[in-house]
């Protein structure tokens, strides 16, 4: 038998085995990615009462959101609470709209004019600090102006505090999306973030304070904990102030818990591609360094920048190359299997996070590419941050 005839079937077999190995290896990585997902427990269905609560809403140029936010808060089913809106030097009608609203069930609705931003402060911590200065509550609940609260949200939060014995409780909410870019990109961002969460069934122990998690969209402090860490003055130069507050609280010995509020809390974070890019770029790199330390965080960012294209973009490129005839049938089959599995995954994630159609699974490489750009911009931009018309020099996590 001719050597070339003998090698023909062998070469084909080796090619198929290689293609199968590639597909199997990628699917194993996919399973690992899914297995790493961590979601907070949902707040209890029941409601409980508690002490006087001060809602503090920092608001800069939030004319489009402030009525919806405050209008929902003042309908909370809670015995005693006040609402404090800090109009943080807005250039629009945020303050005027807030002052026109009825206090509803709240004991008081106050709108205070924020003072000019001092040197060394970032805008949001400064606004929150001013609200806390005048707050009368035993519990301080900081919440963003782009949130919506159901009437039972605070009562369910109180039930979660009782269950967890928490001094600080943060609640994640349902993420509202409407535009094409929100539906495409936000699932990729949240998929990445949720994988980084520690186990969330109980507060993080003090020795693992770096792994404490919180979201500034809804962050409730018992007054003793807030005062005990020095309040927002302790994070005055922090861009990712919510994460740093959780870390400082855990390090000081206070119990910090995070829960999922479901549809009792809703948020629409960014409404355009530009806002998505700018908003996440300012948080991603600093958040990684605060969570894992400056060196390890930088290495993780570098690893993500290297691996992300291989995991989510290479299958699509390989499929196109195979379809164009640059590689053979075995690789075409392998690429098709990998791409199909990826599309199914991202269709499911999109449906869960953004209520999107299966189309967003099919075009997932575009969303993955935008996320890669966000991480790259965040890693390269340094400590200088621009947000809502202000320039900040972010503190470097240590």
C-alpha positions in Angstrom: 0.0 0.0 0.0 1.3 3.5 -0.9 2.3 5.5 2.2 0.2 8.4 1.0 -2.9 6.2 0.9 -2.2 5.0 4.5 -1.7 8.5 5.8 -4.8 9.9 4.2 -7.4 8.3 6.6 -5.0 8.9 9.5 -4.7 12.6 8.7 -8.4 12.9 8.5 -8.9 11.1 11.8 -6.4 13.4 13.4 -8.1 16.4 12.0 -11.4 15.3 13.3 -10.0 14.5 16.7 -8.4 17.9 16.9 -11.7 19.6 16.0 -13.5 17.5 18.6 -10.9 18.4 21.2 -11.3 22.1 20.5 -15.0 21.9 20.8 -14.9 19.8 24.0 -12.3 22.1 25.6 -14.4 25.2 24.9 -17.6 23.5 26.2 -15.7 22.6 29.4 -14.7 26.2 29.8 -18.3 27.2 29.2 -19.6 24.9 31.9 -17.0 26.3 34.3 -18.1 29.9 33.5 -21.7 29.0 34.2 -20.8 27.1 37.4 -19.0 30.2 38.7 -22.2 32.3 38.6 -23.3 33.7 42.0 -26.5 35.4 42.6 -27.7 37.0 45.9 -30.6 35.4 47.7 -33.9 37.2 47.1 -35.3 39.4 49.9 -38.0 37.6 51.9 -41.5 37.8 50.7 -42.7 39.0 54.1 -42.4 42.5 55.4 -41.2 43.7 58.8 -41.1 47.0 60.5 -38.2 48.9 62.0 -37.0 52.3 63.2 -37.2 55.7 61.5 -35.5 55.6 58.1 -33.9 58.4 56.1 -33.9 57.9 52.3 -31.0 59.9 50.8 -31.1 60.4 47.1 -28.0 62.1 45.5 -29.1 63.7 42.3 -27.1 65.5 39.6 -28.9 66.3 36.4 -31.6 63.7 37.0 -34.6 65.7 35.7 -35.6 62.7 33.6 -35.6 60.3 36.6 -36.2 62.2 39.9 -40.0 62.3 39.8 -40.3 58.5 39.2 -37.8 57.7 41.9 -39.0 60.0 44.7 -42.7 59.4 43.7 -42.2 55.7 44.3 -40.2 56.1 47.6 -42.9 58.3 49.2 -45.4 55.5 48.8 -43.4 53.0 50.9 -45.4 51.0 53.4 -43.4 52.0 56.5 -44.4 53.8 59.6 -41.8 56.5 59.9 -39.5 57.7 57.1 -38.2 60.8 55.5 -36.8 61.5 52.0 -33.9 63.8 51.5 -33.0 64.7 47.9 -29.5 66.3 47.5 -29.5 68.4 44.3 -25.9 68.1 43.5 -25.2 71.4 41.6 -27.5 70.3 38.7 -27.6 72.1 35.4 -31.2 71.1 34.8 -34.6 71.1 36.6 -33.8 68.3 39.0 -34.3 70.5 42.1 -37.4 72.2 40.9 -39.1 68.9 40.0 -38.2 67.3 43.3 -39.6 70.3 45.2 -42.9 70.0 43.3 -43.6 66.5 44.5 -46.0 65.5 47.3 -44.5 63.8 50.4 -47.0 61.0 50.2 -46.6 58.7 53.2 -43.3 60.2 54.2 -43.0 62.3 57.4 -41.0 64.8 55.4 -39.6 65.4 51.9 -36.7 67.8 51.8 -34.6 69.0 48.9 -31.3 70.5 49.8 -29.0 72.4 47.5 -25.7 70.7 47.4 -22.6 72.8 48.2 -19.8 73.2 45.7 -17.5 70.1 45.4 -14.5 70.4 47.7 -11.0 69.5 46.6 -10.3 65.8 47.1 -13.9 64.7 46.9 -15.8 62.7 44.2 -19.3 63.9 43.4 -21.5 61.1 44.7 -19.8 60.6 48.1 -20.0 64.4 48.6 -23.7 64.5 47.9 -24.4 61.5 50.1 -22.4 62.9 52.9 -24.4 66.2 52.8 -27.6 64.2 53.0 -26.4 62.1 55.9 -25.4 65.4 57.8 -29.1 66.4 58.0 -30.7 62.9 58.2 -32.6 62.1 61.4 -33.1 58.3 60.8 -31.7 55.4 62.8 -31.3 53.7 59.4 -29.8 55.6 56.5 -30.8 54.3 53.0 -28.8 55.7 50.1 -30.4 55.1 46.8 -29.8 56.3 43.2 -32.1 58.7 41.4 -32.5 56.2 38.5 -34.3 53.6 40.8 -37.9 52.7 41.3 -39.1 51.3 44.7 -42.2 49.2 45.2 -44.3 50.0 48.4 -43.2 46.8 50.0 -39.4 47.1 49.2 -38.3 48.6 52.5 -40.4 46.2 54.5 -38.8 43.2 52.7 -35.4 44.8 53.2 -36.1 44.9 57.0 -37.0 41.3 56.9 -33.7 40.5 55.2 -31.8 42.5 57.8 -33.4 40.4 60.5 -32.6 37.2 58.8 -29.0 38.0 58.2 -28.3 40.0 61.4 -26.9 42.6 59.1 -25.6 46.1 60.0 -25.4 47.0 56.3 -27.6 45.6 53.6 -27.4 46.3 49.9 -30.1 45.2 47.5 -29.7 44.5 43.8 -32.7 45.2 41.6 -34.2 44.3 38.3 -32.3 46.0 35.5 -34.6 47.8 33.1 -33.4 48.0 29.5 -35.0 49.5 26.4 -32.6 50.4 23.7 -30.8 48.0 21.4 -27.4 48.6 23.0 -28.7 48.1 26.5 -30.2 44.8 25.6 -27.0 43.7 23.8 -24.3 44.9 26.2 -25.7 44.9 29.7 -26.1 41.1 29.8 -22.4 40.7 29.1 -21.4 43.2 31.8 -23.6 41.5 34.5 -22.5 38.0 33.5 -18.9 39.1 34.1 -19.7 40.8 37.4 -21.8 38.0 38.8 -19.0 35.5 38.2 -16.8 37.7 40.4 -19.1 37.5 43.4 -18.1 35.5 46.4 -20.6 33.0 47.9 -23.6 35.3 48.9 -25.6 33.1 51.3 -24.1 34.9 54.3 -22.1 38.1 55.1 -18.5 38.0 54.2 -16.2 37.2 57.2 -14.0 40.0 58.5 -10.8 38.4 57.3 -12.1 38.4 53.7 -13.1 42.0 53.7 -11.9 42.6 50.2 -14.6 40.3 48.9 -17.5 42.3 50.4 -20.0 43.4 47.8 -22.5 46.2 47.7 -24.3 48.3 45.1 -24.9 52.1 45.6 -28.3 51.7 43.9 -29.7 50.6 47.3 -27.4 50.7 50.3 -28.9 50.7 53.8 -26.8 51.4 57.0 -27.7 51.2 60.6 -26.5 54.5 61.9 -24.0 52.9 64.3 -22.3 51.2 61.3 -22.3 54.3 59.2 -20.8 56.5 61.9 -18.4 53.7 62.9 -16.6 53.7 59.6 -16.7 57.5 59.2 -19.5 57.6 56.7 -18.9 58.8 53.1 -16.1 61.0 54.3 -14.1 57.8 54.6 -14.6 57.1 50.8 -14.5 60.7 49.7 -12.1 60.1 46.8 -13.5 56.7 45.8 -15.1 56.3 42.3 -16.5 52.9 43.3 -17.6 54.1 46.7 -20.3 51.5 47.3 -17.7 48.6 47.1 -15.3 50.5 49.3 -18.0 51.2 51.9 -18.8 47.5 52.1 -15.1 46.6 52.5 -14.6 49.2 55.2 -17.7 48.1 57.1 -16.6 44.4 56.9 -13.1 45.2 58.0 -14.5 47.2 60.9 -16.5 44.1 62.1 -19.9 45.1 60.8 -22.0 42.4 59.1 -22.6 43.3 55.4 -25.2 41.4 53.4 -26.4 41.6 49.8 -29.8 40.5 48.6 -31.7 40.4 45.4 -34.7 42.6 45.4 -36.4 41.1 42.3 -39.0 43.5 40.9 -39.4 45.3 44.2 -36.5 47.5 43.1 -35.9 48.5 39.5 -33.1 50.4 37.9 -32.3 51.7 34.4 -28.6 52.6 34.6 -27.6 53.7 31.1 -29.7 54.6 28.1 -27.2 54.9 25.2 -24.1 53.2 24.0 -22.0 56.3 25.0 -23.4 56.2 28.5 -22.7 52.4 28.8 -19.1 52.9 27.6 -18.4 55.8 29.9 -20.3 54.5 32.9 -18.7 51.0 33.0 -15.3 52.2 32.0 -15.0 54.4 35.1 -15.8 51.4 37.4 -14.4 48.2 35.9 -10.6 48.6 36.5 -10.9 50.3 39.9 -13.5 47.8 41.1 -11.2 44.8 40.2 -8.3 46.4 42.1 -10.4 47.1 45.1 -11.7 43.5 45.2 -8.5 41.6 44.5 -5.8 44.1 45.3 -3.9 46.4 42.9 -1.5 43.7 41.6 -3.8 40.8 41.3 -6.6 43.0 40.0 -4.4 44.3 37.2 -3.4 40.8 36.3 -7.0 39.7 36.2 -7.8 42.5 33.9 -4.9 41.6 31.6 -6.0 38.0 31.7 -9.6 38.9 30.8 -8.4 41.1 27.9 -6.4 38.1 26.6 -8.9 35.3 27.2 -12.2 37.1 26.3 -11.6 37.2 22.6 -10.5 33.6 22.5 -13.6 32.5 24.5 -16.3 34.6 22.8 -15.0 36.1 19.6 -12.8 33.3 18.2 -15.7 30.9 17.6 -17.5 33.4 15.4 -14.3 34.2 13.5 -13.6 30.5 13.1 -17.1 29.8 11.8 -16.8 32.6 9.2 -13.4 31.3 8.1 -14.7 27.8 7.9 -17.7 28.8 5.9 -15.5 30.7 3.5 -13.4 27.6 2.9 -10.2 28.6 4.7 -10.4 25.5 6.9 -12.0 22.1 6.4 -15.2 20.4 7.3 -14.0 19.2 10.7 -13.2 22.7 11.9 -16.4 24.0 10.4 -18.4 21.5 12.4 -16.4 22.3 15.6 -16.9 26.0 15.1 -20.6 25.6 14.4 -21.1 23.5 17.6 -19.2 26.0 19.7 -21.0 29.0 18.2 -24.5 27.4 18.6 -23.8 26.6 22.3 -22.6 30.2 22.8 -25.7 31.6 21.1 -28.0 29.5 23.3 -26.2 30.6 26.4 -26.3 34.3 25.5 -29.9 34.1 24.4 -30.7 32.7 27.9 -28.6 35.4 29.6 -30.2 38.1 27.5 -33.7 36.8 28.3 -32.9 36.7 32.0 -31.2 40.0 32.3 -32.7 42.1 29.6 -35.9 40.4 28.5 -34.3 40.2 25.0 -35.1 37.9 22.2 -33.1 35.0 20.8 -31.6 37.5 18.3 -29.3 38.8 21.0 -27.9 35.3 21.4 -27.2 35.1 17.7 -25.3 38.4 17.6 -23.6 37.9 21.0 -20.1 38.5 19.5 -21.0 42.2 19.0 -21.9 42.5 22.7 -18.7 40.6 23.7 -16.6 43.0 21.6 -18.1 46.1 23.3 -17.4 44.6 26.7 -13.8 44.0 25.7 -13.6 47.7 24.7 -15.0 48.7 28.0 -12.5 46.7 30.0 -9.6 47.9 27.8 -10.7 51.6 28.2 -11.0 51.1 31.9 -7.6 49.4 32.2 -5.8 52.1 30.2 -7.5 55.3 31.3 -5.6 55.7 34.6 -6.9 57.6 37.6 -8.5 60.5 35.7 -12.3 60.1 35.5 -14.9 62.3 33.8 -18.5 61.8 34.8 -21.6 64.1 34.5 -19.5 67.1 33.5 -16.9 66.7 36.3 -13.3 65.6 36.2 -12.1 63.5 39.1 -8.8 62.0 40.1 -9.7 58.6 41.4 -7.9 57.1 44.4 -5.7 54.1 43.7 -6.8 51.0 45.7 -4.2 49.7 48.1 
